[in-house]
Amino acid sequence: MISINQLSKKYEDAEDYSVKNLSLEINENEIFGLLGPNGAGKTTLISMLSSLIKPTSGSFSIDELTFKEHKNKLKKTIGIVPQEYALYPTMTAYENLWYFGNMYGLKGVNLKKDILDQLAVLGLESFAHKKIQTFSGGMKRRVNLLASILHKPKVLFLDEPTVGVDVQSKNVIIQHLQKLNKNGTTIIYTSHHLNEAESFCDRVAIIDKGEIVIKGTPAQLISNLENATNLEDVFLQLTGKELRDHA
Ligand SMILES: Nc1ncnc2c1ncn2[C@@H]1O[C@H](COP(=O)(O)OP(=O)(O)OP(=O)(O)O)[C@@H](O)[C@H]1O
């Protein structure tokens, strides 16, 4: 489904590569987790795969399509849930979703019905016509997710979709993603929540300094390392305990 071949990114003003010669295959209908310390290169990788930034070298295809040759088709194939909220604060949830739906060519009564149905599924029915600036972090994250899936993408990229949200919102988001996956959506997500990733992902890759350190099912990774009882143990053993602050 997603084939990544020797992909690298070096930002213009940077000394080092943020992603280095990374190769990876992600299967159709998989939930794949990209895990790693701060600055490991997760956002950079997802941003390249969703065509937000250009790779320095290497290539990748999604559903056998490349951005070079099939830009418009690929834009409809994928959905992107960015780490920062991509919402207009002074517009209502409904107006935001209407705007994003229009961007994907959706309109009319079908879009209206879909927006209201989806808001209801994510527990936001009574907030449809309230301004985003009045929403809590968890409510914004739910609308942020909806904005990226109205066009029913086959592949969904999510950059820390549950960061900074309350437990209830996190639960609703994860359940909704599981439902989308059951209905055929391939999911690639980054997270710092290792417990969440352990139960949510079919496979994960731990990335550090732009390279894959290890990949496999959470159960494989845990059983292959001595003294590891969960994914956090694996993560700390492989990436170390020093802090990874970066500006
Ligand atoms: N626009 C940019 N220009 C220069 N360097 C950048 C830029 N964006 C990211 N970097 C650098 O690239 C490296 C990887 O950053 P990236 O944001 O991809 O990591 P990450 O794994 O997503 O981190 P986090 O978990 O903190 O979000 C870091 O060293 C970061 O400082």
The ligand as an SDF file (V2000), in Angstrom:
LIG
                    3D

 31 33  0  0  0  0  0  0  0  0999 V2000
   11.3980   23.3510    9.2220 N   0  0  0  0  0  0  0  0  0  0  0  0
   12.5020   22.8680    9.7850 C   0  0  0  0  0  0  0  0  0  0  0  0
   13.7070   23.4230    9.5330 N   0  0  0  0  0  0  0  0  0  0  0  0
   14.8380   22.9230   10.0870 C   0  0  0  0  0  0  0  0  0  0  0  0
   14.8730   21.8280   10.8970 N   0  0  0  0  0  0  0  0  0  0  0  0
   13.7020   21.2400   11.1620 C   0  0  0  0  0  0  0  0  0  0  0  0
   12.4540   21.7160   10.6340 C   0  0  0  0  0  0  0  0  0  0  0  0
   11.4550   20.8700   11.0810 N   0  0  0  0  0  0  0  0  0  0  0  0
   12.0490   19.9550   11.8450 C   0  0  0  0  0  0  0  0  0  0  0  0
   13.3900   20.1590   11.9020 N   0  0  0  0  0  0  0  0  0  0  0  0
   14.3710   19.3300   12.6210 C   0  0  0  0  0  0  0  0  0  0  0  0
   14.2780   18.0160   12.1160 O   0  0  0  0  0  0  0  0  0  0  0  0
   14.4450   17.0520   13.1600 C   0  0  0  0  0  0  0  0  0  0  0  0
   13.2220   16.1210   13.1760 C   0  0  0  0  0  0  0  0  0  0  0  0
   12.0860   16.8990   13.5720 O   0  0  0  0  0  0  0  0  0  0  0  0
   10.6120   16.2860   13.5530 P   0  0  0  0  0  0  0  0  0  0  0  0
    9.6970   17.4070   13.9250 O   0  0  0  0  0  0  0  0  0  0  0  0
   10.3930   15.6000   12.2680 O   0  0  0  0  0  0  0  0  0  0  0  0
   10.7140   15.2210   14.7200 O   0  0  0  0  0  0  0  0  0  0  0  0
    9.5510   14.4960   15.5290 P   0  0  0  0  0  0  0  0  0  0  0  0
    9.9930   13.0980   15.7060 O   0  0  0  0  0  0  0  0  0  0  0  0
    8.2430   14.7260   14.8530 O   0  0  0  0  0  0  0  0  0  0  0  0
    9.5960   15.2790   16.9200 O   0  0  0  0  0  0  0  0  0  0  0  0
    8.4080   15.5760   17.9850 P   0  0  0  0  0  0  0  0  0  0  0  0
    8.0830   14.2750   18.6370 O   0  0  0  0  0  0  0  0  0  0  0  0
    9.0680   16.5520   18.9200 O   0  0  0  0  0  0  0  0  0  0  0  0
    7.2510   16.1780   17.2190 O   0  0  0  0  0  0  0  0  0  0  0  0
   14.6390   17.8650   14.4410 C   0  0  0  0  0  0  0  0  0  0  0  0
   16.0160   17.9560   14.6970 O   0  0  0  0  0  0  0  0  0  0  0  0
   14.0530   19.2170   14.1140 C   0  0  0  0  0  0  0  0  0  0  0  0
   14.6850   20.2380   14.8510 O   0  0  0  0  0  0  0  0  0  0  0  0
  1  2  1  0
  2  3  1  0
  2  7  2  0
  3  4  2  0
  4  5  1  0
  5  6  2  0
  6  7  1  0
  6 10  1  0
  7  8  1  0
  8  9  2  0
  9 10  1  0
 10 11  1  0
 11 12  1  0
 11 30  1  0
 12 13  1  0
 13 14  1  0
 13 28  1  0
 14 15  1  0
 15 16  1  0
 16 17  2  0
 16 18  1  0
 16 19  1  0
 19 20  1  0
 20 21  2  0
 20 22  1  0
 20 23  1  0
 23 24  1  0
 24 25  2  0
 24 26  1  0
 24 27  1  0
 28 29  1  0
 28 30  1  0
 30 31  1  0
M  END
$$$$
